[in-house]
């Protein structure tokens, strides 16, 4: 079953823009349901382009809870319609959840990262994610546009650690590739390993990867405890410098409820291809799972789940990668623009379509689904001018 796109003309312009900065106009041209046939479809961790096709991967279990599976789907008309899943990643281990991230490598290769999340309790429900877990990242490569994949080792993550892969890849000015990720120890730190929010680096076009390098210094001067940076996004500016944005979850400001205040994203900058980083600085955006892309030379598009607005998927623009202003929210086509669930906004991915158009996937919720989470995957074509 294929889902046709819906033509839209939703436009947004930046609010409270500095008079020195010209805000880009963001328009959502069309939107469609990417998948609503897999119950509880959510957390898309990867979106790549192969010719005139788009490939995406998503899961059916929040935080890769026990029993979660990952699904690969394909669009052969650049996101106007999507087919049913053509590949499923799963495990027979009852205490393991499977996820997938997918990125484009040089030479028209696609890297699929099979995330194996082992939960160390007898709990097989979603609550198991809070009771101790570790993960391993298995690598598979495709040279035929994502039709088949060949196994290729693992990412060198720290043993007995837990973390996440952001499902995007960034090419630095010196040709290195970085894969945004974070990791924290499950039971004690391993000697020689770095922990926190950063990236894996490849110096040979993704054939091999080095250990995690931390980009976000923690603790930050002036704070009395660590911020525990995690999900992050990176972008390279025309001068070769890198700007990165990361999520935190460490501020509890309202009787144990952290969604409505605090926990803003922070940013850091590198001018030497990620070898050293500036001290993190706080932003006013209460975002989770940032996605970041440069459109042309001087337009930047940021998407995140806005926890200060019910975790809507919100879009922001900037002319320099630093001064981001709110532009527009995701269309939420099935609920006419309303974000039904505060559990959405948990992952979103970009892929360029043309000089000023970007495709985004994310997940939304609709009570009509009548499933445990009521979630489904949605996509939209965005114009940035």
C-alpha positions as CSV (number, residue, x, y, z in Angstrom):
1,X,0.0,0.0,0.0
2,X,1.4,3.4,-0.9
3,X,0.4,6.7,0.7
4,X,0.0,9.6,-1.6
5,X,1.3,13.0,-0.7
6,X,-1.0,15.9,0.2
7,X,-0.1,19.3,-1.4
8,X,0.2,22.0,1.2
9,X,1.2,25.7,1.3
10,X,2.1,26.2,4.9
11,X,4.5,29.1,5.3
12,X,6.4,30.4,8.3
13,X,8.8,33.2,8.9
14,X,11.2,33.6,11.8
15,X,10.0,35.4,14.9
16,X,11.9,38.0,16.9
17,X,14.7,38.0,14.2
18,X,17.6,40.4,14.8
19,X,17.5,43.3,12.3
20,X,21.0,42.4,11.3
21,X,19.9,38.9,10.2
22,X,17.6,38.1,7.3
23,X,15.3,35.2,8.2
24,X,14.6,32.6,5.6
25,X,11.0,31.8,4.6
26,X,10.1,28.2,5.3
27,X,7.3,26.6,3.3
28,X,5.9,23.1,3.6
29,X,5.0,22.2,0.1
30,X,3.6,18.7,0.5
31,X,3.1,16.1,3.2
32,X,2.2,12.4,3.4
33,X,1.9,9.5,5.7
34,X,5.1,7.5,5.3
35,X,3.9,4.5,7.3
36,X,0.8,3.8,9.4
37,X,0.5,0.0,8.9
38,X,3.2,-1.0,11.4
39,X,1.6,-0.6,14.8
40,X,3.4,2.0,16.9
41,X,5.7,3.1,14.1
42,X,8.0,5.7,15.5
43,X,11.6,6.9,16.0
44,X,12.9,7.2,12.4
45,X,16.7,7.2,12.8
46,X,17.7,7.5,9.2
47,X,16.8,8.9,5.8
48,X,19.0,8.7,2.7
49,X,18.7,9.3,-1.0
50,X,19.7,6.8,-3.7
51,X,19.1,8.4,-7.1
52,X,15.4,9.2,-7.4
53,X,14.6,7.0,-4.3
54,X,14.5,7.8,-0.6
55,X,15.1,5.1,2.0
56,X,14.1,5.4,5.6
57,X,14.3,3.2,8.8
58,X,12.1,3.4,11.9
59,X,11.2,1.3,14.9
60,X,8.1,0.1,16.6
61,X,9.2,0.4,20.2
62,X,10.0,3.6,22.2
63,X,13.7,3.7,23.3
64,X,14.2,0.3,21.7
65,X,12.3,-1.5,24.4
66,X,12.4,-5.3,24.6
67,X,11.0,-6.9,21.5
68,X,11.3,-3.7,19.3
69,X,12.0,-4.2,15.6
70,X,13.3,-1.9,12.9
71,X,11.8,-1.5,9.5
72,X,13.3,-0.3,6.2
73,X,11.0,1.4,3.7
74,X,11.4,3.0,0.3
75,X,10.0,5.8,-1.9
76,X,10.7,5.7,-5.6
77,X,9.4,9.2,-6.3
78,X,11.4,11.3,-3.8
79,X,8.9,11.0,-1.0
80,X,5.6,11.6,-2.8
81,X,4.5,8.1,-1.8
82,X,6.0,5.2,0.2
83,X,5.8,1.5,0.0
84,X,5.4,-1.1,2.7
85,X,8.5,-2.2,4.7
86,X,10.8,-4.4,2.5
87,X,13.2,-5.4,5.3
88,X,12.7,-6.1,9.0
89,X,15.5,-6.2,11.6
90,X,14.6,-8.3,14.7
91,X,16.0,-10.5,17.4
92,X,14.9,-13.8,19.0
93,X,16.3,-12.6,22.3
94,X,13.3,-11.5,24.4
95,X,15.2,-8.9,26.4
96,X,16.6,-7.2,23.3
97,X,15.2,-4.3,21.3
98,X,16.4,-3.6,17.7
99,X,16.7,-0.3,16.1
100,X,18.3,1.0,12.9
101,X,20.1,4.1,11.7
102,X,21.0,4.7,8.1
103,X,23.4,7.2,6.4
104,X,24.9,7.9,3.0
105,X,28.6,7.2,2.5
106,X,30.8,8.4,-0.4
107,X,30.9,6.4,-3.6
108,X,27.1,5.9,-3.5
109,X,27.3,3.5,-0.6
110,X,24.7,3.3,2.2
111,X,25.6,2.4,5.8
112,X,23.0,0.6,7.9
113,X,23.7,0.6,11.6
114,X,21.8,-2.2,13.4
115,X,21.4,-1.1,17.0
116,X,21.1,-4.0,19.4
117,X,19.8,-2.8,22.8
118,X,20.1,-5.4,25.6
119,X,18.0,-4.8,28.7
120,X,19.4,-6.2,31.9
121,X,16.2,-7.0,33.8
122,X,13.4,-9.5,33.7
123,X,11.0,-6.7,32.6
124,X,9.9,-7.0,29.1
125,X,7.8,-3.8,29.1
126,X,8.8,-0.3,28.2
127,X,9.8,0.3,31.8
128,X,12.9,-2.0,31.2
129,X,14.6,1.0,29.6
130,X,15.1,2.5,33.1
131,X,16.5,-0.6,34.6
132,X,19.9,-0.9,33.0
133,X,20.8,-1.6,29.4
134,X,23.8,-1.8,27.0
135,X,24.0,-1.5,23.2
136,X,26.1,-2.7,20.3
137,X,26.2,-1.2,16.8
138,X,26.5,-3.7,14.0
139,X,27.5,-2.3,10.6
140,X,26.1,-3.3,7.2
141,X,26.9,-1.7,3.8
142,X,24.9,-1.5,0.6
143,X,26.3,-0.8,-2.9
144,X,23.0,-1.3,-4.8
145,X,20.9,1.5,-3.4
146,X,19.8,-0.2,-0.3
147,X,18.4,-3.3,-1.9
148,X,20.8,-5.6,-0.1
149,X,23.3,-5.2,2.7
150,X,26.6,-6.9,3.6
151,X,27.9,-7.2,7.2
152,X,30.9,-5.1,8.0
153,X,31.9,-5.3,11.7
154,X,30.8,-3.0,14.6
155,X,31.3,0.6,15.7
156,X,34.0,0.8,18.3
157,X,31.7,1.8,21.2
158,X,32.8,1.4,24.8
159,X,32.1,-2.1,26.2
160,X,29.1,-2.2,28.6
161,X,27.9,1.2,27.6
162,X,24.6,2.6,26.5
163,X,23.9,5.4,24.0
164,X,22.5,6.3,20.7
165,X,23.3,7.0,17.0
166,X,21.7,10.1,15.4
167,X,21.2,8.7,11.9
168,X,23.1,11.3,10.0
169,X,26.6,11.8,8.7
170,X,28.6,15.0,8.2
171,X,31.6,15.5,5.9
172,X,34.2,17.8,7.4
173,X,36.4,20.3,5.4
174,X,39.3,17.9,5.6
175,X,37.3,15.0,4.2
176,X,36.7,13.1,7.5
177,X,33.3,11.8,8.1
178,X,31.7,12.1,11.5
179,X,28.7,10.1,12.8
180,X,26.9,11.9,15.7
181,X,26.5,9.7,18.8
182,X,26.7,9.6,22.6
183,X,27.6,6.9,25.1
184,X,27.6,6.5,28.9
185,X,28.8,3.7,31.1
186,X,26.4,1.0,32.3
187,X,28.6,-0.2,35.2
188,X,31.9,1.7,35.5
189,X,34.0,3.5,32.9
190,X,36.4,1.5,30.6
191,X,40.0,2.8,30.5
192,X,40.9,4.8,27.4
193,X,37.2,5.4,26.5
194,X,35.5,8.8,26.3
195,X,31.9,9.2,27.5
196,X,29.4,11.9,26.7
197,X,28.0,13.5,23.5
198,X,30.2,13.5,20.4
199,X,30.8,11.4,17.3
200,X,32.6,8.5,15.7
201,X,35.1,9.6,13.0
202,X,36.2,7.9,9.8
203,X,39.2,8.9,7.8
204,X,38.7,6.4,5.0
205,X,35.2,7.2,3.6
206,X,33.4,5.1,6.2
207,X,35.4,1.8,5.8
208,X,36.7,2.0,9.4
209,X,35.7,4.1,12.4
210,X,37.6,5.4,15.4
211,X,36.3,5.5,19.0
212,X,33.8,8.1,20.3
213,X,35.2,11.6,20.5
214,X,33.4,14.0,22.9
215,X,32.4,17.4,21.6
216,X,30.4,18.7,24.5
217,X,32.6,19.5,27.6
218,X,30.8,18.4,30.8
219,X,30.6,19.8,33.5
220,X,30.2,23.3,32.1
221,X,31.8,26.1,34.2
222,X,29.2,27.7,36.4
223,X,27.0,24.6,36.7
224,X,27.0,22.6,39.9
225,X,26.4,19.3,38.2
226,X,26.9,17.6,34.8
227,X,24.4,18.3,32.1
228,X,24.7,14.8,30.6
229,X,24.6,15.9,26.9
230,X,23.2,13.3,24.6
231,X,21.4,13.6,21.2
232,X,23.3,16.0,19.0
233,X,23.4,17.4,15.4
234,X,26.3,18.9,13.5
235,X,26.7,21.2,10.5
236,X,29.8,22.5,8.6
237,X,29.8,26.2,7.5
238,X,31.4,27.5,4.3
239,X,34.6,28.4,6.2
240,X,35.0,24.8,7.4
241,X,34.0,25.5,11.0
242,X,31.5,23.1,12.7
243,X,28.5,24.0,14.8
244,X,26.9,21.4,17.0
245,X,23.7,21.4,19.1
246,X,22.9,18.9,21.9
247,X,20.0,17.9,24.1
248,X,20.1,17.6,27.9
249,X,17.6,16.1,30.4
250,X,19.3,17.0,33.7
251,X,17.2,19.9,34.8
252,X,14.1,19.1,36.9
253,X,12.4,22.3,37.7
254,X,8.8,21.5,38.5
255,X,8.2,18.8,41.0
256,X,9.8,16.1,38.9
257,X,8.4,17.3,35.6
258,X,11.1,18.5,33.2
259,X,9.2,19.0,29.9
260,X,7.8,22.5,30.3
261,X,10.8,24.4,31.6
262,X,14.5,24.3,31.4
263,X,16.5,21.6,29.5
264,X,17.4,23.9,26.6
265,X,19.7,22.7,23.9
266,X,23.3,23.8,24.1
267,X,25.7,24.6,21.2
268,X,29.5,24.3,20.7
269,X,31.8,25.1,17.9
270,X,35.0,23.7,16.3
271,X,37.4,25.4,14.0
272,X,39.9,22.6,13.6
273,X,37.8,19.7,12.1
274,X,36.4,18.6,15.4
275,X,39.8,18.2,17.2
276,X,38.9,20.8,19.8
277,X,35.6,22.4,20.8
278,X,34.5,25.6,22.4
279,X,32.8,25.6,25.8
280,X,29.1,24.8,25.4
281,X,26.7,27.7,25.4
282,X,23.0,27.5,26.3
283,X,20.3,28.3,23.7
284,X,16.7,29.3,24.4
285,X,15.3,26.3,22.4
286,X,13.9,23.5,24.5
287,X,14.6,20.9,21.9
288,X,15.1,17.1,21.8
289,X,16.8,15.1,19.0
290,X,18.0,18.0,16.8
291,X,18.4,17.6,13.1
292,X,20.5,20.2,11.2
293,X,21.2,20.9,7.6
294,X,22.7,23.7,5.6
295,X,20.7,24.8,2.6
296,X,22.8,26.6,0.0
297,X,25.6,28.8,1.3
298,X,23.8,30.8,4.0
299,X,20.6,29.2,5.2
300,X,20.4,26.6,8.0
301,X,17.4,24.5,9.0
302,X,17.0,23.0,12.4
303,X,14.3,20.6,13.5
304,X,13.7,19.3,17.0
305,X,10.9,18.2,19.3
306,X,10.0,21.4,21.2
307,X,9.5,20.2,24.7
308,X,8.3,23.7,25.7
309,X,5.3,23.3,23.3
310,X,4.2,19.8,23.9
311,X,7.1,18.3,22.0
312,X,5.9,19.4,18.6
313,X,8.3,18.9,15.8
314,X,9.3,22.5,15.2
315,X,11.5,24.1,12.5
316,X,14.0,26.9,13.0
317,X,16.1,28.9,10.5
318,X,19.4,30.8,10.7
319,X,21.6,32.7,8.3
320,X,24.8,31.7,10.2
321,X,24.2,28.4,12.0
322,X,24.0,30.2,15.4
323,X,21.1,32.6,15.6
324,X,18.1,30.3,15.1
325,X,14.6,31.7,15.0
326,X,11.3,29.8,15.1
327,X,9.8,29.3,11.6
328,X,7.0,26.7,11.5
329,X,5.8,23.4,12.9
330,X,5.5,20.1,11.1
331,X,2.2,19.7,9.3
332,X,0.7,16.7,11.3
333,X,-1.4,15.8,8.3
334,X,-3.7,13.3,9.9
335,X,-4.7,15.6,12.8
336,X,-4.8,18.8,10.8
337,X,-1.7,20.4,12.3
338,X,-2.4,19.4,15.9
339,X,0.3,17.5,17.8
340,X,-1.8,14.9,19.8
341,X,0.9,13.2,21.9
342,X,3.7,14.6,24.0
343,X,5.7,11.5,23.1
344,X,6.4,12.7,19.6
345,X,9.2,14.9,18.4
346,X,11.6,12.1,19.5
347,X,13.5,11.8,16.2
348,X,13.5,13.6,12.8
349,X,15.8,13.4,9.8
350,X,16.6,15.6,6.8
351,X,17.8,14.8,3.2
352,X,18.4,17.4,0.5
353,X,16.2,17.2,-2.6
354,X,17.2,20.3,-4.5
355,X,19.1,23.6,-4.0
356,X,16.4,25.0,-1.7
357,X,14.3,21.9,-0.9
358,X,14.7,19.4,1.9
359,X,12.7,16.3,2.8
360,X,12.0,15.5,6.5
361,X,10.6,12.5,8.2
362,X,9.4,12.4,11.8
363,X,6.7,10.6,13.8
364,X,3.3,11.8,14.9
365,X,0.3,10.4,16.7
366,X,-3.4,10.0,16.0
367,X,-5.9,8.4,18.4
368,X,-7.6,6.8,15.4
369,X,-4.6,4.4,15.3
370,X,-6.0,2.6,18.4
371,X,-2.6,1.1,19.2
372,X,-0.5,1.3,22.4
373,X,1.3,4.6,21.3
374,X,-1.0,5.7,18.4
375,X,2.1,6.7,16.5
376,X,2.8,6.6,12.8
377,X,5.6,8.0,10.5
378,X,5.0,11.2,8.4
379,X,7.1,13.0,5.9
380,X,7.1,16.4,4.2
381,X,8.9,18.4,1.5
382,X,10.2,21.8,2.8
383,X,11.2,24.8,0.8
384,X,13.8,27.2,2.3
385,X,14.1,30.6,0.5
